[in-house]
Amino acid sequence: MSEESKGTEIDDSPKVEVTTPEVKKTPAKKKAKPKKNFPQSSIEESKKVLDVIKEFNAGNPWSPTEVAKALGMGKGNNFFYLTASSRDYGLTIGTRDTPKIEIDEIGKKLAYPKTPDEEYEATKQAFLNVDLFKKVYEYYQGSNLPEIQYLKNTLKTEFEVDELHQDEFYDLYQKNLKYINEIQAKTGVSDSEASGNIESSSSGSILLGESSNSGELVAFVAMPFSEKTSNYPKGYFDEVLKHLITPAAVKANFNAKTAKKSGSEIIQSTIVNDLDAADLVIVDLTEHNPNVLFELGMRIAFNKPVCLIRAKGTAPIFDIDHMLRVFDYNPCLWPSTLEQDIPGLSEHIAETWANKDKERSYLTLLRENN
């Protein structure tokens, strides 16, 4: 045996190949895409289905193929979604996949209105025919929707709109509301008359925006529902609430809430409860609105912290202005002024809350003076 082979054993037995049995992986089930509980198209877009049936087939039931041709569309998904939307609004009966598409009851009112008022009423009926739109409209009392970033959680918890569809819902809702308002403007129907035909949901408060940090502290906003003088344009206080107060309160780590519009000037019991229960109440003194001043008086009686604000140029209220701090915001509400006022108001809100136990309340100050 050579030196090289010493200590080396040669295994010349046949090799047995060991194989591991292949384990078949069960493919993961794909998550079902959440269903939308609202139409794909707007009322204005869906009305095209109604219009072509009226114009090209004298309002009689028509085959989907002919409807598609009249619209200049193929019979693909876009046509299906359009006809389904028209059906959901109550404009037509049937879709791409039915033998005929015919005009429904709301559609008849919209296709053959006798007056502009009837056209407006029919358009509003179409909007409210979608259950989700009706619920949101009642909850937010019309056009006073928060910005989408403050609305997402409410859409999910209150209305079961999946996160994947929230932006689409928001855009469609706003588009429909804008269209309705444009038709309303042609009729001269007032806001109070317009809202009178909508069933009001139970009175209560509206969540305007949610803090991503605290999730617990609540700031209730007491401010005018409408403008009583010519100093401010129609819808001004809605803009103040949406674009100034809500983002400032959220930035200060508060959930912002306000009262629902009730259609009357009566102080609702739920508002009184909210005035008592809120951690902080933000009061807008602009225009010296009697209801707002009453709500301020209630909050003072509860001896709980109050944050006062007003538009610059608002006349002073002697007792209030000399005893409590007031934040003056720029009434222009331009992007450039909001850029300064939102952080300033947010700081004012945060400081009011931070000093709630250090500073003497208005009620305490009055008692000390007696």
HUJOPE-V447966 format. One record per backbone hydrogen bond with DSSP energy under -1.0 kcal/mol. CO is the residue of the C=O (numbers start at 1). NH is the residue of the N-H. E is the energy in kcal/mol with one decimal. If there is no record, write none. Layout:
co=CO nh=NH e=E
co=CO nh=NH e=E
This chain:
co=5 nh=8 e=-1.7
co=42 nh=46 e=-2.7
co=43 nh=47 e=-2.2
co=45 nh=48 e=-1.4
co=46 nh=49 e=-1.5
co=47 nh=51 e=-2.7
co=48 nh=52 e=-2.2
co=49 nh=53 e=-1.6
co=50 nh=54 e=-2.2
co=51 nh=55 e=-2.8
co=52 nh=56 e=-2.7
co=53 nh=57 e=-1.2
co=53 nh=59 e=-2.5
co=57 nh=60 e=-2.4
co=62 nh=101 e=-2.9
co=63 nh=67 e=-2.2
co=64 nh=68 e=-2.7
co=65 nh=69 e=-1.9
co=66 nh=70 e=-2.4
co=67 nh=71 e=-1.7
co=68 nh=73 e=-2.9
co=76 nh=80 e=-1.9
co=77 nh=81 e=-3.0
co=78 nh=82 e=-1.9
co=79 nh=83 e=-2.4
co=80 nh=84 e=-2.6
co=81 nh=85 e=-2.2
co=82 nh=86 e=-2.2
co=83 nh=87 e=-1.9
co=84 nh=88 e=-2.4
co=85 nh=89 e=-2.0
co=86 nh=91 e=-2.4
co=86 nh=92 e=-1.2
co=87 nh=90 e=-1.3
co=90 nh=107 e=-1.3
co=91 nh=104 e=-2.5
co=93 nh=102 e=-2.2
co=95 nh=98 e=-1.6
co=101 nh=62 e=-2.3
co=102 nh=93 e=-3.3
co=104 nh=108 e=-2.2
co=105 nh=109 e=-1.6
co=106 nh=110 e=-1.9
co=107 nh=111 e=-2.8
co=108 nh=112 e=-2.1
co=115 nh=119 e=-1.7
co=116 nh=120 e=-2.3
co=117 nh=121 e=-2.6
co=118 nh=122 e=-2.4
co=119 nh=123 e=-2.2
co=120 nh=124 e=-2.4
co=121 nh=125 e=-2.3
co=122 nh=126 e=-2.1
co=123 nh=127 e=-1.9
co=124 nh=128 e=-2.5
co=125 nh=129 e=-1.1
co=127 nh=130 e=-1.1
co=130 nh=134 e=-2.2
co=131 nh=135 e=-2.3
co=132 nh=136 e=-2.4
co=133 nh=137 e=-2.6
co=134 nh=138 e=-2.5
co=135 nh=139 e=-2.4
co=136 nh=140 e=-2.5
co=137 nh=142 e=-1.9
co=143 nh=145 e=-2.4
co=147 nh=150 e=-1.8
co=148 nh=151 e=-1.1
co=148 nh=152 e=-1.2
co=151 nh=155 e=-2.5
co=152 nh=156 e=-1.6
co=153 nh=157 e=-2.9
co=154 nh=158 e=-2.6
co=155 nh=161 e=-2.5
co=162 nh=165 e=-1.8
co=165 nh=169 e=-2.6
co=166 nh=170 e=-2.7
co=167 nh=171 e=-2.4
co=168 nh=172 e=-2.3
co=169 nh=173 e=-2.9
co=170 nh=174 e=-2.3
co=171 nh=175 e=-2.2
co=172 nh=176 e=-2.5
co=173 nh=177 e=-2.3
co=174 nh=178 e=-2.4
co=175 nh=179 e=-2.0
co=176 nh=180 e=-2.4
co=177 nh=181 e=-2.4
co=178 nh=182 e=-2.0
co=179 nh=183 e=-1.9
co=180 nh=184 e=-2.5
co=181 nh=185 e=-2.2
co=184 nh=188 e=-1.6
co=190 nh=194 e=-2.4
co=191 nh=195 e=-2.7
co=192 nh=196 e=-1.0
co=195 nh=198 e=-1.4
co=204 nh=260 e=-2.2
co=206 nh=258 e=-1.8
co=209 nh=256 e=-2.1
co=217 nh=255 e=-3.0
co=218 nh=280 e=-2.0
co=219 nh=257 e=-2.4
co=220 nh=282 e=-2.6
co=222 nh=284 e=-2.5
co=233 nh=236 e=-1.9
co=235 nh=239 e=-1.6
co=236 nh=240 e=-2.1
co=237 nh=241 e=-2.4
co=238 nh=242 e=-2.6
co=239 nh=243 e=-2.9
co=240 nh=244 e=-1.6
co=240 nh=245 e=-2.5
co=241 nh=246 e=-2.1
co=244 nh=248 e=-1.8
co=245 nh=249 e=-2.8
co=246 nh=250 e=-2.5
co=247 nh=251 e=-2.2
co=248 nh=252 e=-1.3
co=249 nh=254 e=-2.0
co=250 nh=253 e=-1.8
co=255 nh=219 e=-2.6
co=256 nh=208 e=-2.9
co=256 nh=209 e=-1.4
co=257 nh=221 e=-2.9
co=258 nh=206 e=-3.5
co=268 nh=272 e=-1.5
co=269 nh=273 e=-2.3
co=270 nh=274 e=-2.3
co=271 nh=275 e=-2.6
co=272 nh=276 e=-1.5
co=273 nh=277 e=-2.7
co=274 nh=278 e=-2.3
co=280 nh=220 e=-2.5
co=281 nh=307 e=-3.0
co=282 nh=222 e=-3.2
co=283 nh=309 e=-2.7
co=285 nh=288 e=-2.4
co=289 nh=293 e=-2.5
co=290 nh=294 e=-2.3
co=291 nh=295 e=-2.4
co=292 nh=296 e=-2.4
co=293 nh=297 e=-2.3
co=294 nh=298 e=-2.2
co=295 nh=299 e=-2.3
co=296 nh=300 e=-2.5
co=297 nh=301 e=-2.2
co=298 nh=302 e=-1.6
co=299 nh=304 e=-1.3
co=300 nh=303 e=-1.3
co=305 nh=281 e=-1.3
co=307 nh=283 e=-2.8
co=308 nh=327 e=-2.4
co=309 nh=285 e=-3.0
co=310 nh=329 e=-2.4
co=311 nh=314 e=-1.9
co=317 nh=321 e=-3.1
co=318 nh=322 e=-1.7
co=320 nh=323 e=-1.3
co=320 nh=324 e=-2.5
co=327 nh=310 e=-1.9
co=329 nh=312 e=-2.7
co=334 nh=338 e=-3.0
co=335 nh=339 e=-1.8
co=337 nh=341 e=-2.8
co=338 nh=342 e=-2.7
co=340 nh=344 e=-1.6
co=341 nh=345 e=-3.4
co=342 nh=346 e=-2.5
co=343 nh=347 e=-2.2
co=344 nh=348 e=-1.9
co=345 nh=349 e=-2.7
co=346 nh=350 e=-2.6
co=347 nh=351 e=-2.8
co=348 nh=352 e=-2.1
co=349 nh=353 e=-2.1
co=350 nh=354 e=-2.6
co=351 nh=355 e=-2.1
co=353 nh=356 e=-1.3
co=355 nh=359 e=-2.8
co=361 nh=365 e=-2.5
co=362 nh=366 e=-2.3
co=363 nh=367 e=-2.1
co=364 nh=368 e=-2.1
co=365 nh=369 e=-1.3
